Amino acid sequence: MPDHISGDKEFEDIPSIRSKALRINLNENIYGTFAEIGAGQETVRNFFRAGGASGTIAKTMSAYDKDFSDAIYGIEKDGRYVTESRLKKMLSHEIGLIEERISREKHPKKLFFGYANTVATIDFAKKYKGHGWLGIRYQVDPNEEYNEIALHIRFHENDAILQQQTLGILGVNLIYGAYYKYDAPKKLLRYLYDHIDKDKIEIDTINFSGPQFKEIDNRLMSLQLIKNGMTDAVMFGPDGHNILPARILYKKNILTLRGSFRPVTKVNIDMYEKSFNMFLNENRVDKDRTEVIFEITLSNLRAEGEIDEEDFMDRARLLCSLGHNVMISNFQEYYKLVEYFSRYTKMRLGLAMGVNNLVDVFDEKYYRHLSGGILEAFGKLFFKDLKVYLYPMKDRKTGEFTTSENLKVHPRMKELYKFFKYNGKVVDITDFKPEILDIFSREVLSKIENGEDGWEEMLPSGVAEIIKEKSLFSCSVNKAKIDS
């Protein structure tokens, strides 16, 4: 750690926002610009109030008028202002000005930074609570390239002034963490909520980049957001990069497959392919406006009570390698998943699932915390334009297939099940591949872990090679054996 910003110790008590801002101000090397759009200059206000800001703040600005903002930062292709692209342009522009106007020869030890946010707070009707992007591009060594932390927030407070105040506190926590906790990113993440209740604001996307974060996997940092209760769901794409959920889900038809995918098997892919074809044949489902999401609940990531992060990464790599979007959620019940999607879209929703999952959906024990019990949950689950695509299960002893026609639920749930079944909310996947129904992920995993043969043909093309090459799921087969 560079000695000019070292010496940080764990605080027994959380330092106040003023003390954090003051510590930044009193560091003679930290120097930069604040650019804040949409919610006032709430972050920099804390630095002015703390005192000693003259050596820290190069410039503060708020290009609030859209035309003026466009003149400074350029026009976005989609015409929007509260976007990641806008944040990046703001950071690039402000850092460029610092580098241009401040002589490195005169200030060889200066650690330049640019802090920016672009935010939309709650609307007058209080129907849209608002969201925003904020980030910092900064140096911890004047001879190194810049690091960057960028994150997306969703407001949950019902008052614009309170939202502004919360944003200001979050901004100070981000800048302070960037300089004094960059070597412990997981702690930095937790400290973003210092003096902020988690029900006030949600962080649903965060990305770290730059020389100090070159070993950071942003997917693992996304997982921390859920573990820390900062959000209920995160997403990332086939390229392994974090995705803002709203960007993928907004006004889209959504088909979701929930599973442990430990590992992803031919059964999972057959369920996906067949349900996807059925979904595309539904009324008003345009392929170009449809997203398929492979979802893993947090409970499916736990091993002996703790989340196994390495195991999580193994599953993520395989699903991404097959070209899929992956969602990690904190939703044990399906109705919560549907409610989450309903934030972003009013279009058609589909759930592809196996028999055991559907039986669980009709199990009352999952809904005892609701005042309306299972009826309340089902009102939320099937209220939207939703359909369940049921993949059959084969009885190994009798060879019989379980479908929606002979599926058994609790006697008290029988009539409720019939209601949804015969109103077209539950439909069978009929063109499945019967020869693969003896494949189970847990058995494949056991074979991999025990070094047994014969598991490779149970997986989609190319997946076995990736497992061996990268030694996923404790696979001991090395690359040399693959190539032989």
Secondary structure as UniProt FT lines:
FT   HELIX           3..5
FT   HELIX           17..26
FT   TURN            28..29
FT   STRAND          30..37
FT   HELIX           42..50
FT   HELIX           53..55
FT   STRAND          57..61
FT   HELIX           66..73
FT   TURN            77..78
FT   HELIX           84..101
FT   TURN            104..106
FT   TURN            108..109
FT   STRAND          111..120
FT   TURN            124..125
FT   STRAND          131..138
FT   TURN            142..143
FT   STRAND          147..155
FT   HELIX           160..180
FT   TURN            182..183
FT   HELIX           185..191
FT   TURN            192..195
FT   TURN            198..200
FT   STRAND          201..209
FT   HELIX           211..213
FT   TURN            214..215
FT   HELIX           218..227
FT   TURN            228..229
FT   STRAND          233..236
FT   TURN            238..239
FT   STRAND          242..243
FT   HELIX           245..249
FT   TURN            250..251
FT   STRAND          253..258
FT   TURN            262..263
FT   HELIX           266..280
FT   TURN            283..284
FT   HELIX           287..289
FT   STRAND          290..297
FT   HELIX           298..301
FT   STRAND          302..303
FT   TURN            304..305
FT   STRAND          306..307
FT   HELIX           309..321
FT   TURN            322..323
FT   STRAND          325..329
FT   HELIX           334..341
FT   TURN            342..344
FT   STRAND          349..354
FT   HELIX           355..361
FT   HELIX           364..367
FT   TURN            368..369
FT   TURN            371..372
FT   HELIX           373..382
FT   STRAND          386..391
FT   STRAND          393..394
FT   TURN            396..398
FT   STRAND          401..402
FT   TURN            404..406
FT   HELIX           411..413
FT   HELIX           414..422
FT   TURN            423..424
FT   STRAND          426..428
FT   HELIX           434..436
FT   TURN            437..438
FT   HELIX           441..449
FT   TURN            450..451
FT   HELIX           456..458
FT   TURN            461..462
FT   HELIX           463..469
FT   TURN            470..471
FT   HELIX           472..474
FT   HELIX           479..483
//
